[in-house]
Each structure stands twice: as C-alpha cells, then as structure tokens.
Amino acid sequence: MAARHRAFVLRHTRLRPVRGLEGMRLHLTDEVLPLWHAAQIETGDPDAALPYWAFAWAGGLAIVRYLQEHPATVAGRTVLDLASGSGLCAIAAKAAGAVAVTAADIDPFAIAAIELNGRANGRRVSTTTRDLLDDGPPEIDVILAGDCLYEARLAERILPWLRAARDRGSEVLIGDPGRRYLPSDGLLELASYEVRTTTELEDLDRKRAWVYAVRSAAAPS
Ligand SMILES: C[S@@+](CC[C@H](N)C(=O)[O-])C[C@H]1O[C@@H](n2cnc3c(N)ncnc32)[C@H](O)[C@@H]1O
C-alpha cells in the first residue's frame, strides 16, 4: 500500500465500531464533503472519486449480516469482494471462515482503508486495484458485490460480469438497498435487513437492504 494513501486514511478517519454490526471496527468518517475536498487536494484532481471507502454502505452491511447468519456460504471457500470500499464484506467473509479473500477496488484510498481495516480486525485479506471488469471473471467460489448499483455506467459493466461469473460456477451475492440500477429479474432474494446508515449518504439513517443471489442463466425463473 502506498504510504501516502495509508497516511491519508489515518489522518481523515477514526477507527470505530460499525453501528448495528457486532464485532467489527472500521476507519470511518461522519461527513462526506470535507473528506472529498481533502482527497481532491491530496490528488490534485478535482474529479477525485468520492470517498466511498470511509463509509459502510447499506448493501455491504446487508451482506455482512447475511454472512454472520450463514457462515457456511463462504467457510472453506475462496472469496472475491468486488467494489470493496472499506472492505467490510471481505473482512466478514474472512471472519466467517473463508480460506482466501481478495478485496478489489479501483480507488487506491480504498485499498489503503481495506488493508488498515483488515489489520484492525485481525483478518488478512489480499487486495487489488486492478479493474477486474476489464477481463472475464476469475475462477473463485464466491463473489460478493455490496452496493454497486448506484450508477448507470458501473451497473452496465458489473451486471453482465456478475452473470458471467455465475454461469461459470461462482456463487454471486449482491447486497442492495433498492438502488436505481438493481435489475428486476435474474436475482433470487435470500434475506433482508434493516441496517444503520447515515443521512450523509441516504434519505434516512435506517434503511432496508436486501441480499440476492444471482441466478444462473440455466436456472428456471
Ligand atoms: C458504494 S461503494 C460500496 C463499498 C462496499 N462494498 C460497501 O458496501 O460498503 C462502491 C465501491 O465501488 C468501487 N468501484 C467502482 N468501480 C469499480 C470497479 N470497476 N471495480 C472495483 N471497484 C469499483 C468504488 O471505488 C467504491 O469503493
């Protein structure tokens, strides 16, 4: 991890418990705009990505709750946490007994946060900033995708990729609070949870969020 990114995360966040989640602490912040401005200054880029990694998003929180209730989903298996953000789903997968977990995010600040958060929770996860959506899905037992369907361009890329991963044998879980680009077909609802979030990001500080399994193209609807 670049020392600069690590120092930035440490300077602008506080390690603290995640509301509504047992036993996980993350480097988080309360306000999105001051941190975004700091990232713009740090990178010299007015189009710097929003600091998604400094929040636990509703979709990811639902996946964590699901893995805590159903550890067998990942226990003894290899896991990819795609669009990992703070790394909360990756950390939860490791805590549930996954043998190897990779957290992927294209934002280098997210990678720094994931590594710090992994260490803070005593869970080792591998990381990559490579944009995995540029290639076919890797061979992996389980793919987690928490709160990725908030933007048209990302949804257009990620949904066919997740379906392709499912068709080649990965189990694929999506966590989502009803974002605009959540598809209305091809998903099997597994569970829903009321999760604690923040009005910095959402209209309400409690949201219902769902966990879905992506159906294989061969499965009956
Ligand atoms: C709303 S956040 C969700 C983070 C986390 N999964 C959660 O639920 O808290 C979406 C994340 O997707 C990441 N992202 C966007 N495009 C991506 C891509 N092509 N590959 C991997 N991550 C991506 C962003 O950097 C951001 O961290």
The ligand as a MOL file (V3000), in Angstrom:
LIG
                    3D

  0  0  0     0  0            999 V3000
M  V30 BEGIN CTAB
M  V30 COUNTS 27 29 0 0 0
M  V30 BEGIN ATOM
M  V30 1 C -20.8920 2.4450 -2.7340 0
M  V30 2 S -19.2680 1.7680 -2.5640 0 CHG=1
M  V30 3 C -19.6170 0.1960 -1.8060 0
M  V30 4 C -18.4670 -0.2770 -0.9490 0
M  V30 5 C -18.7390 -1.5210 -0.1170 0
M  V30 6 N -18.9570 -2.6740 -0.9590 0
M  V30 7 C -19.8880 -1.3000 0.8400 0
M  V30 8 O -20.9710 -1.8780 0.5950 0
M  V30 9 O -19.7150 -0.5380 1.8180 0 CHG=-1
M  V30 10 C -18.8320 1.2880 -4.2310 0
M  V30 11 C -17.3470 1.0000 -4.4410 0
M  V30 12 O -17.1570 0.5260 -5.7780 0
M  V30 13 C -15.8690 0.9010 -6.1710 0
M  V30 14 N -15.7730 0.7200 -7.6310 0
M  V30 15 C -16.2780 1.4730 -8.6240 0
M  V30 16 N -15.9820 0.9300 -9.8260 0
M  V30 17 C -15.2760 -0.2050 -9.5820 0
M  V30 18 C -14.6750 -1.2110 -10.4060 0
M  V30 19 N -14.7460 -1.1620 -11.7290 0
M  V30 20 N -14.0320 -2.2300 -9.8030 0
M  V30 21 C -13.9430 -2.2930 -8.4550 0
M  V30 22 N -14.4850 -1.3760 -7.6190 0
M  V30 23 C -15.1430 -0.3390 -8.1800 0
M  V30 24 C -15.7620 2.3380 -5.6820 0
M  V30 25 O -14.4100 2.7820 -5.6420 0
M  V30 26 C -16.4110 2.2040 -4.3020 0
M  V30 27 O -15.4490 1.9520 -3.3080 0
M  V30 END ATOM
M  V30 BEGIN BOND
M  V30 1 1 1 2
M  V30 2 1 2 3
M  V30 3 1 2 10
M  V30 4 1 3 4
M  V30 5 1 4 5
M  V30 6 1 5 6
M  V30 7 1 5 7
M  V30 8 2 7 8
M  V30 9 1 7 9
M  V30 10 1 10 11
M  V30 11 1 11 12
M  V30 12 1 11 26
M  V30 13 1 12 13
M  V30 14 1 13 14
M  V30 15 1 13 24
M  V30 16 1 14 15
M  V30 17 1 14 23
M  V30 18 2 15 16
M  V30 19 1 16 17
M  V30 20 1 17 18
M  V30 21 2 17 23
M  V30 22 1 18 19
M  V30 23 2 18 20
M  V30 24 1 20 21
M  V30 25 2 21 22
M  V30 26 1 22 23
M  V30 27 1 24 25
M  V30 28 1 24 26
M  V30 29 1 26 27
M  V30 END BOND
M  V30 END CTAB
M  END
